[in-house]
Amino acid sequence: MEQEVPITIHRGEQKDPEQIPQQDTTIPEKVKELGETLSEIFDRFRESESYEHITKSVEIAREYIRNNPAKAMCYSLGVGALLGFLMRKK
């Protein structure tokens, strides 16, 4: 019976962990503020009427796709082709 043995190849000298420069892993304050702001905006959006309308529309679209998969495929193919023609470089 054969077994695979993992092989580790070391190149160069082994470095002492104390000599390797440590990277700063703290998140900058502005990034934290931006994340909190975006979180607050998203929470407000989830509580709005628009979010409810979008979720209802998504459910209607899912039902249509489940009931008419061939038509849905043709529609998506047509829209993709149309967008491809509109976005191609001249």
C-alpha positions in Angstrom: 0.0 0.0 0.0 1.4 3.4 -1.0 1.0 6.6 1.0 1.5 10.2 -0.1 4.0 12.0 2.0 3.8 15.8 2.1 7.1 17.5 1.1 8.0 20.9 2.3 10.8 22.7 0.4 12.5 25.6 2.2 14.3 28.2 0.2 16.9 30.5 1.7 17.5 30.9 5.3 15.0 30.4 8.1 14.1 33.7 9.7 13.7 34.3 13.3 10.1 35.3 14.0 11.3 38.3 16.1 13.2 39.7 13.1 10.1 39.6 10.8 8.5 43.1 10.7 5.0 43.0 12.1 2.1 44.4 10.0 -0.3 46.9 11.5 -3.6 44.9 11.6 -5.8 47.7 13.2 -8.6 49.1 11.1 -8.2 52.8 10.5 -10.7 55.1 12.3 -12.2 56.5 9.0 -12.9 53.0 7.7 -14.7 52.1 11.0 -16.8 55.3 10.7 -17.6 54.5 7.0 -18.6 50.9 8.0 -20.9 52.2 10.8 -22.4 54.8 8.5 -23.1 52.2 5.8 -24.6 49.9 8.4 -27.0 52.6 9.6 -28.0 53.5 6.1 -28.7 49.8 5.2 -30.7 49.3 8.4 -32.9 52.4 7.6 -33.3 51.0 4.0 -34.5 47.6 5.3 -37.2 49.4 7.4 -38.4 51.4 4.4 -41.3 50.7 2.1 -38.9 50.4 -0.9 -37.3 47.4 0.7 -40.6 45.6 1.2 -41.6 46.4 -2.4 -38.3 45.0 -3.7 -38.6 41.8 -1.7 -42.2 41.3 -3.0 -41.0 41.9 -6.6 -38.2 39.4 -6.2 -40.6 36.8 -4.9 -43.0 37.4 -7.9 -40.0 37.0 -10.3 -39.0 33.8 -8.6 -42.5 32.3 -8.9 -42.6 33.3 -12.6 -39.2 31.6 -13.2 -40.3 28.5 -11.4 -43.6 28.3 -13.4 -42.1 29.4 -16.8 -38.4 28.3 -17.0 -38.2 28.3 -20.8 -39.7 31.8 -21.2 -37.5 33.1 -18.4 -34.4 31.7 -20.1 -35.3 33.2 -23.5 -36.0 36.6 -21.8 -32.6 36.6 -20.0 -30.9 35.5 -23.2 -32.5 38.4 -25.1 -31.7 41.0 -22.5 -28.1 39.7 -22.3 -27.7 40.0 -26.1 -29.2 43.4 -26.1 -26.9 44.7 -23.4 -24.0 43.0 -25.2 -24.7 44.9 -28.4 -25.2 48.2 -26.5 -22.0 47.9 -24.5 -19.6 46.6 -27.2 -16.8 48.8 -28.2 -17.0 50.4 -31.6 
